Amino acid sequence: MLGIRNLAYLVFALPVIFIASAQASTRRPVMVSCSCDDAAGRAYAKALHEALITSADYREADLADTVRNDGLRISIVSLPLNTAAEEPPKAALSIVCVHGSAIMHQFIETCTRIPIEACAKNLLLDLADWK
């Protein structure tokens, strides 16, 4: 039998659960695939993954989720620009954003390993302008 205290917890917990699930469903799904075999490309993919986790507008998803929920697909191909051990890793990144079956945006970005997090976060900011 539910006590008054347990019932009170239930009454307060249900709205919190519904709000949390509503917020999760309003974040637009984004699938990211990366052909990144170099240090800068891997760092960019990791930074984009972390930016999606903390984003209020987007969430990381798989292909089925992006198709089902009108999401975006971002494909990244990384090409190392330097191989010298004494230089910081630098890569040219080809980034393609697809919505449905249409390419919304494609660009080339050159990032060094040091400001890579800023490059990835800027990509999320740009998504709102590509709609």
Residue, then its C-alpha position, 0 to 999 in steps of 0.5 A: m500500500l502506498g503511503i502518503r510520502n510515497l504518493a507525494y514523491l510520485v506526484f512530484a516525480l511524474p511531471v519531472i519525467f514528462i518534462a524531461s522526455a518532452q525536452a529529449s524529443t524536441r532536440r533534433p536528431v543528428m547522425v555523424s559519420c566520420s572517415c577520420d584516420d588522423a589525429a585532427g580528424r578524430a579529435y574533430a569527430k570527438a568534439l562534435h560528439e561532445a557538442l551534440i551531447t551538451s546541445a539544447d537543440y540537437r542530439e546524436a542519433d542513428l540513421a533510422d532515428t534521423v529518417r523517422n524524426d526529420g533529422l540531419r546526417i553529417s558526413i566527415v572525411s578527414l585528410p591529414l595535411n602534415t605528417a611531421a612529428e614536430e608540428p601540431p596535427k592539421a587536417a582538411l575536413s570535408i563536411v557534408c550535411v544532408h537532410g532527407s535526400a538533399i545536400m543542405h551544405q558542403f564545405i571544407e574546413t582546415c583545423t589544427r588539433i588545438p582549436i578543434e573543439a571551437c571548430a566543431k561547436n561552430l558547426l552546430l551553431d551553423l546548423a540553425d542557419w542551414k535550414 
